[in-house]
Amino acid sequence: MLKNIAILIDADNVSHQKIDWVFDKISTLGTITVKRIYGDFTKPNLSSWESAILKYAIEKKHQTSYSTGKNSSDLTLAIDAIDLWHTGRHDGFCIVSSDSDFIGLALRLRQNNIQVFGFGENKTIKEFTIACDEFFEIPSEQANDSITTKTTKKDKLNQTNTQSSTKKKVDLKSDNKTQEPSKPKINRLTSEQLKKQALLINAIKDSINKINGYSEFKKVVQYLNTKYPAIKVSDYGYAKWRSLLNQLDFFEIKTVNEVLCIRTRAPHIAPIKQSTPQIKYITKSLKHKIMLMIDKAPVKDKYGYTDLNYIEEQLKIMNINIEDYHCKDIKSFLRKVGCILKD
């Protein structure tokens, strides 16, 4: 899961009515650390945002609109996003807007390996949805009302029809079973396809970590269903979580004390091969360099001997490591070179 997500909300171009849905969805992506909302909050139409701002402790970024048609809050949002990116603290951005003005911003962030998630209504243009790593369409209240109305009318019609004779009731039920449209079958995702489902993998890992280490499989599934209700095993073509998880080598499932358990599999780390140190040989060229260095030493005693500490410092400057020549100390090295040492 992402560690630091910044949420940037364009109040002018998204409704407050589904903000709960938005925050629930973002909570499945990672940890939210920054929450900001942009707009001219002197406008009456933005007053409806106040309760949501208080509920989620969103930082309000007021931007006065000085002229019609110019949305300065969009520019402020984009500048803030770049400033937050430059801090190096955020690995994900959620842009909540149905506006097309943030296409460039999304592409700019993604160029720098930052994940961008878009949230907008069904009026959002396709180009912005493509510019994001993943785009979530915010469900509209009107669509839900329409579905409810249609269902109610259908129920009333069925209720009227069922007031006929008992035989007709039986026939009607039989016909309904025959005519009931079957749900489209979802193709089962392969192991490789499942590994690319980042939201699914992160949700499973989070569920296991919350329970700690080797966890009881049943409890992990319960946590997964409670914390991430939008993630359904059937959406991936599987009937049960165990069947799906058996396809992922990220996880290990086994029975411990007659209880089915699961854990995140430890990554395989190849053993580091110990390389045999290569012994260097003292060449004529090296001897000449060392003799020349000793000969030019600025400080010598009255007998013409150079201090060993000085020679050691010079060898470091020359990037010569005596251990590379299988010598335990400076004296043994200098003897190999052919220097005369004073006891």
NORDA-V462496 format. One record per residue. N is the residue number from 1. RES is the residue in one letter. PHI is phi in whole degrees, -180 to 180 (none if undefined). Layout:
BEGIN
n=(N;N)
res=(RES;RES)
phi=(PHI;PHI)
END
This chain:
BEGIN
n=(1;2;3;4;5;6;7;8;9;10;11;12;13;14;15;16;17;18;19;20;21;22;23;24;25;26;27;28;29;30;31;32;33;34;35;36;37;38;39;40;41;42;43;44;45;46;47;48;49;50;51;52;53;54;55;56;57;58;59;60;61;62;63;64;65;66;67;68;69;70;71;72;73;74;75;76;77;78;79;80;81;82;83;84;85;86;87;88;89;90;91;92;93;94;95;96;97;98;99;100;101;102;103;104;105;106;107;108;109;110;111;112;113;114;115;116;117;118;119;120;121;122;123;124;125;126;127;128;129;130;131;132;133;134;135;136;137;138;139;140;141;142;143;144;145;146;147;148;149;150;151;152;153;154;155;156;157;158;159;160;161;162;163;164;165;166;167;168;169;170;171;172;173;174;175;176;177;178;179;180;181;182;183;184;185;186;187;188;189;190;191;192;193;194;195;196;197;198;199;200;201;202;203;204;205;206;207;208;209;210;211;212;213;214;215;216;217;218;219;220;221;222;223;224;225;226;227;228;229;230;231;232;233;234;235;236;237;238;239;240;241;242;243;244;245;246;247;248;249;250;251;252;253;254;255;256;257;258;259;260;261;262;263;264;265;266;267;268;269;270;271;272;273;274;275;276;277;278;279;280;281;282;283;284;285;286;287;288;289;290;291;292;293;294;295;296;297;298;299;300;301;302;303;304;305;306;307;308;309;310;311;312;313;314;315;316;317;318;319;320;321;322;323;324;325;326;327;328;329;330;331;332;333;334;335;336;337;338;339;340;341;342;343)
res=(M;L;K;N;I;A;I;L;I;D;A;D;N;V;S;H;Q;K;I;D;W;V;F;D;K;I;S;T;L;G;T;I;T;V;K;R;I;Y;G;D;F;T;K;P;N;L;S;S;W;E;S;A;I;L;K;Y;A;I;E;K;K;H;Q;T;S;Y;S;T;G;K;N;S;S;D;L;T;L;A;I;D;A;I;D;L;W;H;T;G;R;H;D;G;F;C;I;V;S;S;D;S;D;F;I;G;L;A;L;R;L;R;Q;N;N;I;Q;V;F;G;F;G;E;N;K;T;I;K;E;F;T;I;A;C;D;E;F;F;E;I;P;S;E;Q;A;N;D;S;I;T;T;K;T;T;K;K;D;K;L;N;Q;T;N;T;Q;S;S;T;K;K;K;V;D;L;K;S;D;N;K;T;Q;E;P;S;K;P;K;I;N;R;L;T;S;E;Q;L;K;K;Q;A;L;L;I;N;A;I;K;D;S;I;N;K;I;N;G;Y;S;E;F;K;K;V;V;Q;Y;L;N;T;K;Y;P;A;I;K;V;S;D;Y;G;Y;A;K;W;R;S;L;L;N;Q;L;D;F;F;E;I;K;T;V;N;E;V;L;C;I;R;T;R;A;P;H;I;A;P;I;K;Q;S;T;P;Q;I;K;Y;I;T;K;S;L;K;H;K;I;M;L;M;I;D;K;A;P;V;K;D;K;Y;G;Y;T;D;L;N;Y;I;E;E;Q;L;K;I;M;N;I;N;I;E;D;Y;H;C;K;D;I;K;S;F;L;R;K;V;G;C;I;L;K;D)
phi=(none;-72;-92;-138;-104;-105;-103;-121;-111;-93;-63;-73;-123;-157;-84;-76;-65;-113;-66;-61;-62;-62;-67;-63;-67;-66;-63;-81;-89;162;-91;-88;-117;-132;-133;-132;-131;-121;164;-92;-82;-84;-75;-60;-69;-97;-65;-68;-79;-57;-65;-68;-62;-70;-61;-104;53;-85;-76;-85;-115;-74;-137;-69;-89;-89;-146;-71;88;-107;-104;-71;-68;-62;-66;-62;-60;-65;-64;-61;-62;-66;-62;-65;-62;-66;-70;75;-94;-111;-109;-156;-128;-114;-100;-101;-169;-103;-88;-85;-69;-103;-62;-61;-63;-61;-65;-63;-67;-69;-62;-107;61;-101;-78;-122;-117;-100;-131;-156;-81;-68;-84;-61;-72;-61;-60;-71;-63;-74;-66;-89;-62;-153;-120;-114;-81;-74;-64;-93;-65;-64;-64;-64;-63;-63;-64;-63;-63;-64;-64;-62;-63;-65;-63;-63;-65;-64;-65;-66;-65;-76;-86;-83;-66;-62;-62;-65;-61;-63;-62;-65;-63;-63;-64;-61;-65;-71;-89;-65;-66;-82;-71;-63;-77;-91;-65;-70;-73;-77;-58;-67;-67;-64;-64;-88;-86;-59;-63;-63;-61;-64;-65;-66;-62;-63;-65;-70;-64;-65;-91;85;43;-71;-118;-67;-55;-60;-70;-63;-64;-62;-64;-61;-68;-79;-78;-126;-64;-74;-93;-118;-62;-68;-67;-107;87;-117;-90;-134;-63;-63;-61;-68;-67;-66;-85;-111;-79;-70;-123;-120;-114;-154;-94;-121;52;66;-120;-71;-129;-144;-151;-76;-69;-66;-64;-78;-113;-67;-63;-80;-76;-80;-80;-75;-62;-85;-83;-92;-113;-81;-92;-63;-63;-66;-58;-63;-63;-70;-62;-66;-65;-67;-64;-93;-59;-71;-121;-137;-83;-67;-97;88;-87;-96;-65;-65;-62;-64;-64;-60;-63;-67;-63;-64;-63;-80;60;-109;-103;-65;-67;-65;-105;60;-118;-83;-152;-65;-67;-64;-66;-67;-66;-64;-68;109;-81;-96;-107;-100;-75)
END
